[in-house]
Amino acid sequence: MKLMSEHWDDACRRPSDSAEPTNSYGVPAMSASAPPHVMFAGGGPAGHLYSGLAVAAHLAEAHPQLQISFAGPGKPREKHAVRRAGFNYTMIPSHPVPQNPLQALRFVTDNLAGYCAARWMLGEQRVSLVVGLGGYTSTAVVRAAQSRRVPFMLLEQNSRPSRTTRWFAKESALVCAAFEELRPHLHVQALVTVTGSPAQPAFERFYRRRAARVASVKATGSCVAPRVPASQPPRRLIVLEDGGRACSLNQSMPRALRLLGGAIQDWQIIHQTGEGQLQETESRYHKSGVAALAVSFIDEIASVLFAGDLVVCRSGGTCLAELALAGVPAVLVPDPHASDDHHLANAKVIASAGACRLVDERSQTGALDTALAKELLPLVTEAETRQEMGRRMHSLARPQASAEIAAAIENTLFGDRRRLLAA
């Protein structure tokens, strides 16, 4: 798309574009009273949006005068989440890389329309800085920002870069990376800082509360583990499926838990199925004779994970950051449809730290349910194994990620001004 969009600038430029007064970055000049405008661009996978919302919350608290908005593909859940958080949302057309020739025309037309809309919007709304969150909307808006000479930053939640990060890292004001392993995949001239991946604000609140409890107990002379497991049964197993093309956990987990037999008898099972998968998943659990609470989405996911004992889930960057804050051990099943195998790369980083068990469904010689049962059995039966994995997961937590990224945005917006005032 980057190469293609290089030929779109003239088609999308209006006569007024070149006539607008601009500052040294090429951003439309603002009046003395106009506040800077930060636009977060991206969406699709939930982790992209939630990362942006977490950083935006820190920015809004520190700088209430800032204008903060979001641009995304227009999914109803995304629009609702952004507006509930108190920010404006703009829909930008976009389309993923086509899976077949029939999708190729829509790929071109949607992304061209998105690029043109983004280019116009950046000038119309006088955007001061774009923060790319990942996803195809992010590509269109970041490319438009580059063409308009609007500064931009990139958030990369995975250990392998997205196309947007690969294409624009060199020109970005800063790449905020979740993993140190990202660096070798980017241009040597890209400015990269490892902040960790932002988690939803609720996870930060629960993390601080638990840290305060631990500190209070330590102050009395007691010795406690970093993670305080639930003291009363039932123990809780949480299954998180994304929905969409990724649905193999919905298909395999009921059979896997049936294979565990009595080992899972005293466990409470909570299974998030994703959109459109609830009834079929409930039916599978009923046929397997396993009692489970299946829901389409878990709204209060932070409280559920902090009270959990074991998780089975995918390995997107934001999800892993939240598992680390919760300090909960996991069986990770990378999404086989994830671009550039970034889910698998993420899971290998966590597995190398001893914080999870890894099941790569594409490399299984047998059924996925059998592989899941094999990895789950020692975890559901051995509390010490779970606790040690939980400690290792907790050691990966980056509770300051959102605050560090917000500070980097603040420096990009105001750094030059502050240095002039200091001089």
Secondary structure, DSSP 4 states (H G I P E B T S, - for coil): -HHHHTTTHHHH--TTGGGS-B-TTSPBP--TTPPPEEEEEE-SSHHHHHHHHHHHHHHHHH-TTSEEEEEE---HHHHHHHHHTT-EEEE----PPPSSGGGHHHHHHHHHHHHHHHHHHHHHTT-SEEEEEESHHHHHHHHHHHHHT--EEEEE-SSS--HHHHHHTTTSS-EEES-GGGGGGS-TT--EEE------HHHHHHHHHHHHHHHHHHHTT----SS---SSSPEEEEEE--BTTB-HHHHHHHHHHHHHGGGGTTEEEEEE--TT-HHHHHHHHHHHT---EEES--TTHHHHHHT-SEEEE---HHHHHHHHHHT--EEE---TTSGGGHHHHHHHHHHHTTSEEE--GGG-SS-HHHHHHHHHHHHHH-HHHHHHHHHHHHTT--TTHHHHHHHHHHHHHHHHHHHHHH-
